[in-house]
Amino acid sequence: MLSVNEAQQAFQQFAARRPLLLDGTLYVDEWYEDASDYLPVWGAREFYVDGDHSYARWDQRVVFIDKASGAVRVEYLPDHVVKVGAMTPVAVAR
């Protein structure tokens, strides 16, 4: 079973190999989990830290990291809105 810190590393490695389409600098603001997956809330540092709304994301993509296998997958939020809404926050080391 993957820890959230291992999920954080898996996400960083995934983003390095397959850069996510994004204006600005990749930043993870929060992490969520359910029984099977972790969910990083990601976007531009310029949006989350600096508050520049011109860097807001509108693509409705979510990234799940499977707790059992460590597989990272990009999905479309409207297909998973119930799952995402039921996930709970989890703390990570920054």
C-alpha positions as CSV (number, residue, x, y, z in Angstrom):
1,M,0.0,0.0,0.0
2,L,1.4,3.3,-1.1
3,S,1.9,6.1,1.5
4,V,0.9,9.6,0.6
5,N,4.6,10.6,0.5
6,E,5.2,7.8,-2.1
7,A,2.2,9.1,-4.0
8,Q,3.7,12.5,-4.0
9,Q,7.0,11.1,-5.5
10,A,5.0,9.1,-8.1
11,F,3.1,12.3,-9.1
12,Q,6.4,14.3,-9.5
13,Q,7.9,11.5,-11.6
14,F,4.8,11.3,-13.8
15,A,4.8,15.0,-14.3
16,A,8.5,15.0,-15.2
17,R,8.0,12.3,-17.8
18,R,4.7,13.6,-19.1
19,P,4.4,17.3,-18.4
20,L,0.8,18.3,-17.6
21,L,-0.5,21.1,-19.8
22,L,-0.3,24.1,-17.6
23,D,0.6,27.8,-17.7
24,G,3.0,28.5,-14.9
25,T,4.9,26.4,-12.5
26,L,3.5,23.1,-11.4
27,Y,2.3,23.2,-7.8
28,V,0.3,20.8,-5.6
29,D,-1.9,22.7,-3.1
30,E,-3.6,19.8,-1.3
31,W,-3.9,16.0,-1.2
32,Y,-7.0,13.9,-0.8
33,E,-7.6,10.2,-0.5
34,D,-10.2,7.4,-0.5
35,A,-9.8,3.7,0.0
36,S,-8.2,3.1,-3.4
37,D,-6.6,6.4,-4.6
38,Y,-4.8,9.6,-3.7
39,L,-5.7,12.8,-5.4
40,P,-3.4,15.8,-5.7
41,V,-5.0,19.2,-6.2
42,W,-2.6,20.6,-8.7
43,G,-2.2,23.7,-10.8
44,A,0.1,26.7,-11.2
45,R,2.0,28.0,-8.2
46,E,1.3,31.5,-9.6
47,F,-2.4,30.8,-9.0
48,Y,-2.3,29.0,-5.6
49,V,0.5,30.9,-3.9
50,D,0.6,34.3,-5.7
51,G,-3.2,34.5,-6.3
52,D,-2.9,35.4,-10.0
53,H,-6.3,34.2,-11.4
54,S,-5.0,34.4,-14.9
55,Y,-3.2,31.0,-14.1
56,A,-6.4,29.2,-13.1
57,R,-7.0,25.8,-14.7
58,W,-10.2,25.2,-16.6
59,D,-9.5,21.8,-18.1
60,Q,-11.4,19.7,-15.5
61,R,-8.6,17.1,-15.3
62,V,-7.9,15.2,-12.2
63,V,-5.0,12.9,-11.4
64,F,-5.4,9.7,-9.4
65,I,-2.6,7.7,-7.9
66,D,-3.6,4.1,-7.2
67,K,-2.7,3.1,-3.6
68,A,-2.1,-0.5,-4.4
69,S,0.0,-0.3,-7.6
70,G,1.3,3.3,-7.6
71,A,-0.1,3.8,-11.2
72,V,-0.9,7.4,-12.1
73,R,-3.8,8.1,-14.3
74,V,-5.4,11.3,-15.7
75,E,-9.2,11.4,-15.7
76,Y,-11.9,13.9,-16.5
77,L,-13.5,15.3,-13.3
78,P,-17.2,15.2,-14.4
79,D,-16.8,11.4,-14.7
80,H,-15.6,11.2,-11.1
81,V,-17.3,14.1,-9.3
82,V,-19.0,11.8,-6.7
83,K,-15.7,10.0,-6.0
84,V,-13.8,13.3,-5.7
85,G,-16.5,14.8,-3.5
86,A,-16.3,11.9,-1.1
87,M,-12.5,12.0,-0.7
88,T,-10.9,13.2,2.5
89,P,-7.9,15.5,3.0
90,V,-4.6,14.0,3.9
91,A,-1.5,15.8,5.1
92,V,1.8,15.6,3.3
93,A,5.3,16.9,4.1
94,R,6.3,19.9,2.0
